[in-house]
Amino acid sequence: MGLILTTSLSIFFRVLSFIVIIDVLLSYFMSPYHPIRSFLDRIVEPLLNPIRRVVPAIAGLDFSPVVLIIVLQILESVTASLASGL
C-alpha cells in the first residue's frame, strides 16, 4: 500500500512540475487566450499567485515558477518519507 501511495504522489508532483514548466515556456510564444495556454493557466495560476505576493518580480523577471517547482520537490520528498513510514 505504501509503495503505491508513494509512487502515485511522486507522479502527481512530477506531472504538476512539468505542467508549470510547459506553462512558462508557452507564455513566451503563445497568446494567453489560446485554449491550451488558458487551460494550463487555470491549473498553474492559483498555485503561483500566493508565491507572487511573497516573492516580487526582480528586474521584470518572475521567479515564482522556480519557487513553486522547488516547493513541489520538497513536498514530494516529504510525502514520500511519510508514506514510506506507513
N, C-alpha and C positions, 0 to 999 in steps of 0.2 A: 504494500500500500504506500509506504513512504517513498519508494523509488518512482512510482507512477506520479505521485504528487510533486516530487522534486523535478521530474522531467517535464511535467506539464507547466509548472511555474517557470522553469527555465526557458521553455519555448515561448511562453507568453511574454516574458520580459525581453527576450531577444527579438521577437516579432515587433513589439512596440518600439524598441530602439531602431529597428530597421525602418519602420514607418516614419519615425522622426527624421532620420537621415534622408529618406526619399522626399519627404515634405520640404525639407530645407533645400535640397537640390532642385526640385521642381519650382520652388519660389523664384529661382533665378531666371527660369526660361518660360514658365507657363503663367498665363493670366490667372489672377485669383478667382476669376469667375468660371474657369474651366471646371467641368463636373468632377474630374479626378482630383484636382487640387482642392476643390471645395470639400470633397469627401474627406480627404486627408486632414485638412484644416479643422474639420469638425471633431476629429479624433485628437489631434495634437494641441490645438489652441487651449482647451480647458486645462491641460497639464502645464502649458508654458506660461499662462497668464499669472499664476501666483509667483512663479520664479521671476518674471519680469518686474513685478512690484518690488522685489528684493534686490535683484541684480539689474541695474540700469545698463542701457547700451553705452558702450565706451567707444568714443570716436565714430559713432554711427554703426558700430558692429554689435549685433545682438548675440550674446553668449548664452542665452537661456537654453537653446537646444543642447549645447555642450553640457551644461549643468544638469539638464534633465536626463541625458544619457548616463552621466556619472551616477545620479540618484537611482536610476533604473538598475545599473550594475550593482550598486550597493544593496538595493532591495532584493535582487536576485541572489546575491551571496548570503544575505541574512536569512531569507526564506529557505534557501537550500540547507543552511545549517540547522535551522529549526525543524524542517521537515525530516532531515536525516536522523534527528533525535527522537522522532516518533516511533 
